[in-house]
Amino acid sequence: MKGKAVIGQAHYIPKVLRQGYLCKINTKTIPVEVDISKVHINAGDFSAQDLGNVLDLYLDTIADAIVRECQNRKTVIFTPLVRISKRLCNILNKRNFKTAEVNGASADREDVLKGFDNGEYKALTNAMLLTEGWDCPTVDCIICLRPTKSRSLYAQIVGRGTRLCEGKKNLLVLDFLWLTKKHSPVSYTHLRAHE
């Protein structure tokens, strides 16, 4: 059925886009020079703790770009740590960009997700909680602030915004960490070849 999860592996994304099961993906890289060169690798991927420490320095700049780029978008933001998710949520709200935060310990998680789905918030921050098992077809902007070496994890994150929905023209992937260059399923040149 159109709009439902139809992929298990990242390399299927161009095929299902062509077949009309997912919405068109546009990417935009925001040139924030986040240096992750000293971030340690744990179990084959970047250390969430190290990433959080690095991102802490850039959250105000990232928030300014989100406010500028996402005014007319329903945005989900993935962060490496709950601490970063909460802090970014607070920064965005101080900029009058109505944002909610959910994490594994959120007692009001269902209410927050329902409120986001109903348009009470422009953005939703989370610490990798919503990568799978959550469906909100109206999401039309994804921001991944959690660099990963896993192409399939990145595809899962982006996949939260690829569901079809009436009135939805495309998904914007706002890229602060140059991830679309590393994970070709959502890179502009890769997708253009399959239009």
Backbone as JSON Lines, residues from 0, in Angstrom:
{"i":0,"aa":"M","n":[0.84,-1.17,0.0],"ca":[0.0,0.0,0.0],"c":[0.89,1.24,0.0]}
{"i":1,"aa":"K","n":[0.49,2.26,-0.78],"ca":[1.29,3.46,-0.89],"c":[1.38,4.15,0.47]}
{"i":2,"aa":"G","n":[2.61,4.65,0.77],"ca":[2.81,5.39,1.99],"c":[3.22,4.55,3.17]}
{"i":3,"aa":"K","n":[3.09,3.25,3.07],"ca":[3.51,2.38,4.18],"c":[4.97,2.02,4.01]}
{"i":4,"aa":"A","n":[5.57,1.47,5.06],"ca":[6.97,1.07,4.99],"c":[7.11,-0.07,4.0]}
{"i":5,"aa":"V","n":[7.87,0.18,2.93],"ca":[8.03,-0.85,1.91],"c":[9.5,-1.16,1.68]}
{"i":6,"aa":"I","n":[10.38,-0.65,2.56],"ca":[11.79,-0.9,2.37],"c":[12.39,-1.51,3.61]}
{"i":7,"aa":"G","n":[13.35,-2.37,3.4],"ca":[14.09,-2.94,4.5],"c":[15.57,-2.61,4.37]}
{"i":8,"aa":"Q","n":[15.99,-2.3,3.15],"ca":[17.38,-1.99,2.89],"c":[17.46,-0.66,2.14]}
{"i":9,"aa":"A","n":[18.52,0.08,2.38],"ca":[18.67,1.41,1.81],"c":[18.71,1.39,0.29]}
{"i":10,"aa":"H","n":[19.22,0.33,-0.32],"ca":[19.37,0.34,-1.78],"c":[18.04,0.23,-2.51]}
{"i":11,"aa":"Y","n":[16.94,-0.01,-1.82],"ca":[15.64,-0.06,-2.46],"c":[15.0,1.32,-2.61]}
{"i":12,"aa":"I","n":[15.53,2.34,-1.96],"ca":[14.9,3.65,-1.97],"c":[14.69,4.19,-3.38]}
{"i":13,"aa":"P","n":[15.7,4.23,-4.27],"ca":[15.44,4.76,-5.61],"c":[14.36,3.98,-6.36]}
{"i":14,"aa":"K","n":[14.32,2.67,-6.19],"ca":[13.33,1.85,-6.89],"c":[11.91,2.2,-6.43]}
{"i":15,"aa":"V","n":[11.69,2.27,-5.13],"ca":[10.34,2.55,-4.64],"c":[9.94,4.01,-4.88]}
{"i":16,"aa":"L","n":[10.92,4.91,-4.95],"ca":[10.62,6.28,-5.35],"c":[10.08,6.31,-6.77]}
{"i":17,"aa":"R","n":[10.75,5.59,-7.67],"ca":[10.35,5.5,-9.07],"c":[8.95,4.92,-9.2]}
{"i":18,"aa":"Q","n":[8.64,3.95,-8.36],"ca":[7.34,3.28,-8.43],"c":[6.22,4.08,-7.75]}
{"i":19,"aa":"G","n":[6.56,5.19,-7.11],"ca":[5.56,6.05,-6.51],"c":[5.09,5.65,-5.13]}
{"i":20,"aa":"Y","n":[5.87,4.83,-4.45],"ca":[5.49,4.4,-3.1],"c":[5.99,5.36,-2.01]}
{"i":21,"aa":"L","n":[6.94,6.21,-2.35],"ca":[7.48,7.18,-1.4],"c":[7.48,8.55,-2.07]}
{"i":22,"aa":"C","n":[7.46,9.6,-1.26],"ca":[7.47,10.94,-1.84],"c":[8.88,11.31,-2.29]}
{"i":23,"aa":"K","n":[8.93,12.29,-3.16],"ca":[10.21,12.78,-3.68],"c":[11.04,13.36,-2.53]}
{"i":24,"aa":"I","n":[12.36,13.14,-2.58],"ca":[13.26,13.63,-1.54],"c":[14.14,14.73,-2.11]}
{"i":25,"aa":"N","n":[14.13,15.89,-1.46],"ca":[15.05,16.98,-1.78],"c":[16.02,17.12,-0.62]}
{"i":26,"aa":"T","n":[17.28,17.35,-0.92],"ca":[18.27,17.54,0.14],"c":[18.85,18.95,0.04]}
{"i":27,"aa":"K","n":[19.16,19.5,1.2],"ca":[19.81,20.8,1.27],"c":[20.86,20.73,2.36]}
{"i":28,"aa":"T","n":[22.09,20.99,1.97],"ca":[23.19,20.99,2.93],"c":[23.36,22.39,3.5]}
{"i":29,"aa":"I","n":[23.4,22.48,4.81],"ca":[23.64,23.74,5.51],"c":[25.1,23.71,5.97]}
{"i":30,"aa":"P","n":[25.93,24.63,5.47],"ca":[27.36,24.56,5.75],"c":[27.76,25.0,7.16]}
{"i":31,"aa":"V","n":[27.46,24.15,8.13],"ca":[27.93,24.35,9.5],"c":[29.14,23.44,9.66]}
{"i":32,"aa":"E","n":[30.27,24.01,9.99],"ca":[31.51,23.23,10.07],"c":[31.61,22.5,11.41]}
{"i":33,"aa":"V","n":[30.87,21.41,11.53],"ca":[30.9,20.59,12.74],"c":[32.05,19.6,12.6]}
{"i":34,"aa":"D","n":[33.04,19.7,13.47],"ca":[34.22,18.85,13.39],"c":[34.02,17.59,14.24]}
{"i":35,"aa":"I","n":[33.83,16.45,13.56],"ca":[33.67,15.18,14.27],"c":[34.91,14.29,14.12]}
{"i":36,"aa":"S","n":[36.01,14.89,13.71],"ca":[37.23,14.11,13.46],"c":[37.78,13.44,14.72]}
{"i":37,"aa":"K","n":[37.49,13.98,15.89],"ca":[38.01,13.39,17.14],"c":[36.97,12.55,17.88]}
{"i":38,"aa":"V","n":[35.83,12.33,17.24],"ca":[34.78,11.51,17.85],"c":[35.2,10.04,17.78]}
{"i":39,"aa":"H","n":[35.15,9.36,18.91],"ca":[35.53,7.96,18.98],"c":[34.49,7.06,18.3]}
{"i":40,"aa":"I","n":[34.93,5.89,17.9],"ca":[34.06,4.89,17.31],"c":[33.82,3.8,18.36]}
{"i":41,"aa":"N","n":[32.54,3.49,18.62],"ca":[32.16,2.42,19.55],"c":[31.27,1.44,18.8]}
{"i":42,"aa":"A","n":[31.59,0.17,18.84],"ca":[30.78,-0.87,18.19],"c":[30.49,-0.54,16.73]}
{"i":43,"aa":"G","n":[31.49,0.03,16.05],"ca":[31.38,0.28,14.62],"c":[30.69,1.57,14.23]}
{"i":44,"aa":"D","n":[30.28,2.39,15.21],"ca":[29.64,3.66,14.87],"c":[30.15,4.75,15.81]}
{"i":45,"aa":"F","n":[29.81,6.0,15.5],"ca":[30.27,7.12,16.29],"c":[29.72,7.07,17.71]}
{"i":46,"aa":"S","n":[30.55,7.46,18.67],"ca":[30.14,7.52,20.07],"c":[29.09,8.62,20.26]}
{"i":47,"aa":"A","n":[27.92,8.23,20.77],"ca":[26.84,9.2,20.99],"c":[27.27,10.28,21.98]}
{"i":48,"aa":"Q","n":[28.0,9.89,23.01],"ca":[28.45,10.85,24.02],"c":[29.39,11.89,23.41]}
{"i":49,"aa":"D","n":[30.36,11.43,22.62],"ca":[31.28,12.35,21.96],"c":[30.54,13.27,21.0]}
{"i":50,"aa":"L","n":[29.6,12.7,20.24],"ca":[28.82,13.51,19.3],"c":[28.04,14.59,20.02]}
{"i":51,"aa":"G","n":[27.45,14.23,21.16],"ca":[26.71,15.2,21.94],"c":[27.58,16.35,22.4]}
{"i":52,"aa":"N","n":[28.79,16.02,22.85],"ca":[29.73,17.04,23.32],"c":[30.1,18.0,22.19]}
{"i":53,"aa":"V","n":[30.29,17.46,20.98],"ca":[30.65,18.29,19.83],"c":[29.45,19.15,19.41]}
{"i":54,"aa":"L","n":[28.28,18.54,19.29],"ca":[27.1,19.26,18.82],"c":[26.69,20.39,19.76]}
{"i":55,"aa":"D","n":[26.94,20.22,21.05],"ca":[26.6,21.24,22.04],"c":[27.1,22.62,21.62]}
{"i":56,"aa":"L","n":[28.27,22.65,20.97],"ca":[28.9,23.91,20.57],"c":[28.19,24.59,19.41]}
{"i":57,"aa":"Y","n":[27.37,23.85,18.67],"ca":[26.79,24.36,17.42],"c":[25.27,24.51,17.47]}
{"i":58,"aa":"L","n":[24.64,24.19,18.58],"ca":[23.18,24.14,18.62],"c":[22.51,25.48,18.33]}
{"i":59,"aa":"D","n":[23.09,26.58,18.76],"ca":[22.49,27.88,18.46],"c":[22.51,28.17,16.97]}
{"i":60,"aa":"T","n":[23.63,27.87,16.33],"ca":[23.76,28.08,14.88],"c":[22.8,27.16,14.13]}
{"i":61,"aa":"I","n":[22.71,25.9,14.56],"ca":[21.8,24.94,13.93],"c":[20.35,25.4,14.11]}
{"i":62,"aa":"A","n":[20.0,25.87,15.31],"ca":[18.64,26.34,15.57],"c":[18.28,27.52,14.68]}
{"i":63,"aa":"D","n":[19.21,28.45,14.48],"ca":[18.95,29.59,13.6],"c":[18.62,29.12,12.19]}
{"i":64,"aa":"A","n":[19.37,28.13,11.7],"ca":[19.12,27.6,10.36],"c":[17.78,26.87,10.28]}
{"i":65,"aa":"I","n":[17.43,26.13,11.33],"ca":[16.14,25.43,11.35],"c":[14.99,26.43,11.28]}
{"i":66,"aa":"V","n":[15.07,27.49,12.07],"ca":[14.02,28.51,12.06],"c":[13.92,29.14,10.67]}
{"i":67,"aa":"R","n":[15.05,29.37,10.04],"ca":[15.07,29.99,8.71],"c":[14.52,29.06,7.63]}
{"i":68,"aa":"E","n":[14.89,27.79,7.67],"ca":[14.6,26.86,6.58],"c":[13.29,26.09,6.74]}
{"i":69,"aa":"C","n":[12.77,25.98,7.95],"ca":[11.67,25.04,8.21],"c":[10.36,25.69,8.63]}
{"i":70,"aa":"Q","n":[10.18,26.97,8.34],"ca":[8.96,27.66,8.76],"c":[7.7,26.98,8.27]}
{"i":71,"aa":"N","n":[7.71,26.47,7.06],"ca":[6.53,25.86,6.47],"c":[6.66,24.35,6.37]}
{"i":72,"aa":"R","n":[7.45,23.76,7.25],"ca":[7.68,22.32,7.23],"c":[7.31,21.71,8.57]}
{"i":73,"aa":"K","n":[6.91,20.44,8.53],"ca":[6.68,19.65,9.74],"c":[7.94,18.82,9.93]}
{"i":74,"aa":"T","n":[8.74,19.17,10.94],"ca":[10.13,18.74,11.05],"c":[10.37,17.79,12.21]}
{"i":75,"aa":"V","n":[11.1,16.72,11.92],"ca":[11.55,15.8,12.97],"c":[13.08,15.83,12.99]}
{"i":76,"aa":"I","n":[13.62,16.03,14.2],"ca":[15.06,16.18,14.38],"c":[15.59,15.04,15.24]}
{"i":77,"aa":"F","n":[16.58,14.32,14.72],"ca":[17.2,13.21,15.43],"c":[18.54,13.66,16.0]}
{"i":78,"aa":"T","n":[18.73,13.43,17.31],"ca":[19.97,13.82,17.98],"c":[20.61,12.59,18.63]}
{"i":79,"aa":"P","n":[21.89,12.68,19.0],"ca":[22.55,11.51,19.59],"c":[22.21,11.25,21.06]}
{"i":80,"aa":"L","n":[21.79,12.28,21.79],"ca":[21.56,12.15,23.23],"c":[20.28,12.89,23.63]}
{"i":81,"aa":"V","n":[19.61,12.4,24.68],"ca":[18.43,13.07,25.22],"c":[18.78,14.48,25.66]}
{"i":82,"aa":"R","n":[19.95,14.65,26.25],"ca":[20.38,15.98,26.71],"c":[20.4,16.97,25.55]}
{"i":83,"aa":"I","n":[20.9,16.55,24.4],"ca":[20.97,17.41,23.22],"c":[19.57,17.66,22.66]}
{"i":84,"aa":"S","n":[18.75,16.63,22.65],"ca":[17.37,16.75,22.17],"c":[16.62,17.8,23.0]}
{"i":85,"aa":"K","n":[16.74,17.72,24.31],"ca":[16.05,18.66,25.2],"c":[16.6,20.08,25.02]}
{"i":86,"aa":"R","n":[17.91,20.19,24.92],"ca":[18.52,21.52,24.8],"c":[18.12,22.19,23.48]}
{"i":87,"aa":"L","n":[18.16,21.41,22.39],"ca":[17.77,21.98,21.1],"c":[16.29,22.37,21.1]}
{"i":88,"aa":"C","n":[15.45,21.57,21.72],"ca":[14.04,21.9,21.85],"c":[13.87,23.25,22.57]}
{"i":89,"aa":"N","n":[14.57,23.44,23.66],"ca":[14.49,24.7,24.41],"c":[14.97,25.89,23.58]}
{"i":90,"aa":"I","n":[16.07,25.7,22.86],"ca":[16.62,26.78,22.03],"c":[15.62,27.17,20.95]}
{"i":91,"aa":"L","n":[15.0,26.18,20.3],"ca":[14.03,26.47,19.25],"c":[12.8,27.19,19.81]}
{"i":92,"aa":"N","n":[12.33,26.76,20.97],"ca":[11.17,27.42,21.58],"c":[11.49,28.86,21.96]}
{"i":93,"aa":"K","n":[12.72,29.13,22.38],"ca":[13.11,30.51,22.69],"c":[13.1,31.39,21.44]}
{"i":94,"aa":"R","n":[13.21,30.76,20.29],"ca":[13.15,31.48,19.0],"c":[11.73,31.47,18.44]}
{"i":95,"aa":"N","n":[10.75,31.16,19.28],"ca":[9.34,31.11,18.89],"c":[9.06,30.1,17.77]}
{"i":96,"aa":"F","n":[9.84,29.04,17.76],"ca":[9.63,27.95,16.81],"c":[9.1,26.79,17.65]}
{"i":97,"aa":"K","n":[7.78,26.64,17.68],"ca":[7.12,25.73,18.63],"c":[7.59,24.29,18.42]}
{"i":98,"aa":"T","n":[8.28,23.76,19.43],"ca":[8.93,22.46,19.33],"c":[8.63,21.64,20.58]}
{"i":99,"aa":"A","n":[8.49,20.33,20.4],"ca":[8.31,19.4,21.52],"c":[9.45,18.39,21.48]}
{"i":100,"aa":"E","n":[9.69,17.75,22.62],"ca":[10.75,16.76,22.74],"c":[10.18,15.47,23.3]}
{"i":101,"aa":"V","n":[10.6,14.33,22.73],"ca":[10.21,13.03,23.28],"c":[11.46,12.17,23.46]}
{"i":102,"aa":"N","n":[11.41,11.33,24.5],"ca":[12.49,10.38,24.73],"c":[11.89,9.15,25.42]}
{"i":103,"aa":"G","n":[12.7,8.15,25.64],"ca":[12.23,6.89,26.2],"c":[11.59,7.02,27.57]}
{"i":104,"aa":"A","n":[11.92,8.08,28.3],"ca":[11.37,8.26,29.64],"c":[10.22,9.26,29.68]}
{"i":105,"aa":"S","n":[9.8,9.77,28.53],"ca":[8.73,10.77,28.5],"c":[7.4,10.15,28.9]}
{"i":106,"aa":"A","n":[6.84,10.59,30.03],"ca":[5.55,10.07,30.49],"c":[4.41,10.52,29.57]}
{"i":107,"aa":"D","n":[4.61,11.67,28.91],"ca":[3.57,12.23,28.04],"c":[3.85,11.97,26.56]}
{"i":108,"aa":"R","n":[4.65,10.95,26.26],"ca":[5.07,10.7,24.88],"c":[3.89,10.59,23.92]}
{"i":109,"aa":"E","n":[2.88,9.81,24.27],"ca":[1.73,9.63,23.37],"c":[1.02,10.94,23.11]}
{"i":110,"aa":"D","n":[0.85,11.76,24.14],"ca":[0.19,13.06,23.98],"c":[1.02,13.99,23.09]}
{"i":111,"aa":"V","n":[2.34,13.98,23.3],"ca":[3.22,14.84,22.5],"c":[3.18,14.41,21.04]}
{"i":112,"aa":"L","n":[3.28,13.11,20.77],"ca":[3.24,12.62,19.39],"c":[1.9,12.93,18.73]}
{"i":113,"aa":"K","n":[0.83,12.8,19.49],"ca":[-0.5,13.12,18.95],"c":[-0.59,14.62,18.67]}
{"i":114,"aa":"G","n":[-0.06,15.43,19.58],"ca":[-0.05,16.88,19.38],"c":[0.76,17.28,18.17]}
{"i":115,"aa":"F","n":[1.9,16.64,17.97],"ca":[2.72,16.92,16.78],"c":[1.96,16.52,15.52]}
{"i":116,"aa":"D","n":[1.35,15.36,15.55],"ca":[0.58,14.87,14.4],"c":[-0.56,15.84,14.07]}
{"i":117,"aa":"N","n":[-1.17,16.44,15.09],"ca":[-2.3,17.37,14.9],"c":[-1.86,18.8,14.6]}
{"i":118,"aa":"G","n":[-0.56,19.05,14.54],"ca":[-0.07,20.38,14.16],"c":[0.14,21.34,15.3]}
{"i":119,"aa":"E","n":[0.18,20.85,16.54],"ca":[0.42,21.74,17.68],"c":[1.87,22.23,17.73]}
{"i":120,"aa":"Y","n":[2.77,21.49,17.11],"ca":[4.2,21.84,17.1],"c":[4.71,21.86,15.67]}
{"i":121,"aa":"K","n":[5.69,22.74,15.42],"ca":[6.36,22.77,14.11],"c":[7.43,21.69,14.02]}
{"i":122,"aa":"A","n":[8.03,21.37,15.17],"ca":[9.16,20.43,15.16],"c":[9.07,19.51,16.37]}
{"i":123,"aa":"L","n":[9.75,18.4,16.21],"ca":[9.82,17.37,17.25],"c":[11.26,16.9,17.34]}
{"i":124,"aa":"T","n":[11.87,17.03,18.52],"ca":[13.23,16.54,18.7],"c":[13.18,15.21,19.45]}
{"i":125,"aa":"N","n":[14.15,14.35,19.14],"ca":[14.24,13.05,19.83],"c":[15.67,12.54,19.73]}
{"i":126,"aa":"A","n":[16.02,11.65,20.65],"ca":[17.36,11.07,20.65],"c":[17.29,9.65,20.09]}
{"i":127,"aa":"M","n":[17.03,9.55,18.78],"ca":[17.0,8.28,18.05],"c":[15.86,7.37,18.51]}
{"i":128,"aa":"L","n":[14.84,7.94,19.13],"ca":[13.71,7.16,19.61],"c":[12.76,6.78,18.47]}
{"i":129,"aa":"L","n":[12.64,7.66,17.48],"ca":[11.61,7.52,16.46],"c":[12.14,6.92,15.15]}
{"i":130,"aa":"T","n":[13.23,6.2,15.2],"ca":[13.81,5.67,13.96],"c":[12.96,4.58,13.33]}
{"i":131,"aa":"E","n":[12.17,3.87,14.13],"ca":[11.28,2.86,13.58],"c":[10.06,2.69,14.48]}
{"i":132,"aa":"G","n":[8.98,2.13,13.92],"ca":[7.79,1.87,14.71],"c":[6.91,3.08,14.96]}
{"i":133,"aa":"W","n":[7.2,4.19,14.28],"ca":[6.39,5.4,14.43],"c":[6.07,5.92,13.04]}
{"i":134,"aa":"D","n":[4.83,6.29,12.82],"ca":[4.41,6.71,11.5],"c":[3.61,8.01,11.59]}
{"i":135,"aa":"C","n":[4.09,9.04,10.91],"ca":[3.4,10.32,10.83],"c":[3.59,10.82,9.4]}
{"i":136,"aa":"P","n":[2.69,10.44,8.48],"ca":[2.88,10.74,7.06],"c":[3.03,12.21,6.71]}
{"i":137,"aa":"T","n":[2.54,13.12,7.57],"ca":[2.61,14.54,7.26],"c":[4.0,15.15,7.46]}
{"i":138,"aa":"V","n":[4.93,14.4,8.06],"ca":[6.31,14.89,8.24],"c":[6.9,15.16,6.86]}
{"i":139,"aa":"D","n":[7.4,16.39,6.66],"ca":[8.01,16.7,5.37],"c":[9.38,17.35,5.49]}
{"i":140,"aa":"C","n":[10.0,17.22,6.68],"ca":[11.39,17.63,6.85],"c":[12.04,16.74,7.9]}
{"i":141,"aa":"I","n":[13.2,16.21,7.55],"ca":[13.99,15.38,8.46],"c":[15.36,16.03,8.64]}
{"i":142,"aa":"I","n":[15.8,16.11,9.89],"ca":[17.14,16.59,10.21],"c":[17.82,15.54,11.07]}
{"i":143,"aa":"C","n":[18.94,15.02,10.58],"ca":[19.69,14.02,11.32],"c":[20.95,14.66,11.88]}
{"i":144,"aa":"L","n":[20.94,14.91,13.19],"ca":[22.11,15.45,13.88],"c":[22.87,14.35,14.6]}
{"i":145,"aa":"R","n":[22.67,13.14,14.13],"ca":[23.35,11.97,14.71],"c":[24.11,11.28,13.57]}
{"i":146,"aa":"P","n":[25.37,11.72,13.31],"ca":[26.13,11.07,12.24],"c":[26.21,9.57,12.47]}
{"i":147,"aa":"T","n":[26.14,8.82,11.41],"ca":[26.24,7.36,11.51],"c":[27.02,6.81,10.33]}
{"i":148,"aa":"K","n":[27.69,5.72,10.57],"ca":[28.37,5.01,9.49],"c":[27.44,4.01,8.83]}
{"i":149,"aa":"S","n":[26.27,3.81,9.39],"ca":[25.32,2.82,8.9],"c":[24.37,3.43,7.87]}
{"i":150,"aa":"R","n":[24.49,2.98,6.66],"ca":[23.62,3.46,5.59],"c":[22.15,3.07,5.86]}
{"i":151,"aa":"S","n":[21.94,1.87,6.39],"ca":[20.57,1.43,6.65],"c":[19.93,2.24,7.79]}
{"i":152,"aa":"L","n":[20.69,2.58,8.82],"ca":[20.15,3.42,9.9],"c":[19.77,4.79,9.36]}
{"i":153,"aa":"Y","n":[20.64,5.35,8.52],"ca":[20.34,6.66,7.94],"c":[19.08,6.59,7.07]}
{"i":154,"aa":"A","n":[18.93,5.5,6.32],"ca":[17.74,5.33,5.49],"c":[16.48,5.22,6.36]}
{"i":155,"aa":"Q","n":[16.6,4.56,7.52],"ca":[15.46,4.47,8.44],"c":[15.06,5.86,8.94]}
{"i":156,"aa":"I","n":[16.06,6.66,9.28],"ca":[15.8,8.02,9.78],"c":[15.1,8.84,8.7]}
{"i":157,"aa":"V","n":[15.67,8.84,7.51],"ca":[15.08,9.59,6.41],"c":[13.69,9.04,6.08]}
{"i":158,"aa":"G","n":[13.53,7.74,6.22],"ca":[12.26,7.09,5.92],"c":[11.1,7.58,6.75]}
{"i":159,"aa":"R","n":[11.37,8.19,7.92],"ca":[10.29,8.75,8.73],"c":[9.55,9.86,8.0]}
{"i":160,"aa":"G","n":[10.16,10.42,6.96],"ca":[9.51,11.5,6.24],"c":[9.11,11.17,4.81]}
{"i":161,"aa":"T","n":[9.29,9.92,4.4],"ca":[9.04,9.59,2.99],"c":[7.63,9.07,2.72]}
{"i":162,"aa":"R","n":[6.79,8.98,3.74],"ca":[5.43,8.49,3.54],"c":[4.64,9.47,2.66]}
{"i":163,"aa":"L","n":[3.8,8.93,1.82],"ca":[2.93,9.75,1.0],"c":[1.78,10.28,1.84]}
{"i":164,"aa":"C","n":[1.34,11.49,1.5],"ca":[0.25,12.12,2.24],"c":[-0.38,13.17,1.32]}
{"i":165,"aa":"E","n":[-1.69,13.28,1.37],"ca":[-2.38,14.25,0.53],"c":[-1.87,15.66,0.82]}
{"i":166,"aa":"G","n":[-1.5,16.36,-0.24],"ca":[-1.0,17.72,-0.12],"c":[0.49,17.83,0.12]}
{"i":167,"aa":"K","n":[1.15,16.72,0.36],"ca":[2.59,16.73,0.61],"c":[3.33,16.65,-0.72]}
{"i":168,"aa":"K","n":[4.18,17.64,-0.99],"ca":[4.87,17.69,-2.28],"c":[6.19,16.92,-2.27]}
{"i":169,"aa":"N","n":[6.9,16.99,-1.16],"ca":[8.21,16.34,-1.09],"c":[8.68,16.28,0.35]}
{"i":170,"aa":"L","n":[9.79,15.61,0.53],"ca":[10.49,15.58,1.82],"c":[11.76,16.39,1.67]}
{"i":171,"aa":"L","n":[11.99,17.31,2.59],"ca":[13.25,18.03,2.64],"c":[14.13,17.37,3.69]}
{"i":172,"aa":"V","n":[15.32,16.95,3.28],"ca":[16.33,16.45,4.22],"c":[17.32,17.59,4.4]}
{"i":173,"aa":"L","n":[17.28,18.21,5.57],"ca":[18.18,19.31,5.88],"c":[19.44,18.72,6.5]}
{"i":174,"aa":"D","n":[20.55,18.88,5.83],"ca":[21.78,18.16,6.16],"c":[22.84,19.11,6.71]}
{"i":175,"aa":"F","n":[23.09,19.04,8.0],"ca":[24.12,19.86,8.64],"c":[25.47,19.15,8.7]}
{"i":176,"aa":"L","n":[25.48,17.85,8.5],"ca":[26.68,17.05,8.74],"c":[27.19,16.34,7.49]}
{"i":177,"aa":"W","n":[26.76,16.76,6.32],"ca":[27.23,16.21,5.04],"c":[26.94,14.72,4.93]}
{"i":178,"aa":"L","n":[25.85,14.26,5.55],"ca":[25.53,12.84,5.54],"c":[25.01,12.36,4.19]}
{"i":179,"aa":"T","n":[24.34,13.24,3.45],"ca":[23.8,12.81,2.17],"c":[24.9,12.5,1.16]}
{"i":180,"aa":"K","n":[26.08,13.05,1.34],"ca":[27.2,12.69,0.47],"c":[27.71,11.29,0.79]}
{"i":181,"aa":"K","n":[27.63,10.91,2.07],"ca":[28.14,9.6,2.49],"c":[27.14,8.49,2.24]}
{"i":182,"aa":"H","n":[25.85,8.81,2.34],"ca":[24.8,7.79,2.23],"c":[23.97,8.07,1.0]}
{"i":183,"aa":"S","n":[24.39,7.54,-0.12],"ca":[23.83,7.89,-1.42],"c":[22.35,7.65,-1.63]}
{"i":184,"aa":"P","n":[21.63,6.86,-0.83],"ca":[20.21,6.69,-1.12],"c":[19.42,7.98,-1.17]}
{"i":185,"aa":"V","n":[19.87,8.99,-0.46],"ca":[19.13,10.24,-0.48],"c":[19.95,11.39,-1.04]}
{"i":186,"aa":"S","n":[21.05,11.1,-1.7],"ca":[21.82,12.19,-2.29],"c":[21.13,12.68,-3.54]}
{"i":187,"aa":"Y","n":[21.27,13.95,-3.81],"ca":[20.59,14.58,-4.93],"c":[20.94,13.9,-6.26]}
{"i":188,"aa":"T","n":[22.22,13.7,-6.52],"ca":[22.62,13.13,-7.81],"c":[22.13,11.7,-7.97]}
{"i":189,"aa":"H","n":[22.14,10.94,-6.88],"ca":[21.68,9.57,-6.95],"c":[20.2,9.5,-7.28]}
{"i":190,"aa":"L","n":[19.41,10.35,-6.65],"ca":[17.97,10.33,-6.88],"c":[17.6,10.89,-8.23]}
{"i":191,"aa":"R","n":[18.31,11.91,-8.7],"ca":[18.01,12.49,-10.01],"c":[18.15,11.46,-11.11]}
{"i":192,"aa":"A","n":[19.08,10.54,-10.95],"ca":[19.3,9.5,-11.96],"c":[18.13,8.55,-12.07]}
{"i":193,"aa":"H","n":[17.26,8.54,-11.05],"ca":[16.15,7.59,-11.03],"c":[14.8,8.26,-11.2]}
{"i":194,"aa":"E","n":[14.77,9.55,-11.54],"ca":[13.48,10.24,-11.72],"c":[12.87,9.86,-13.06]}
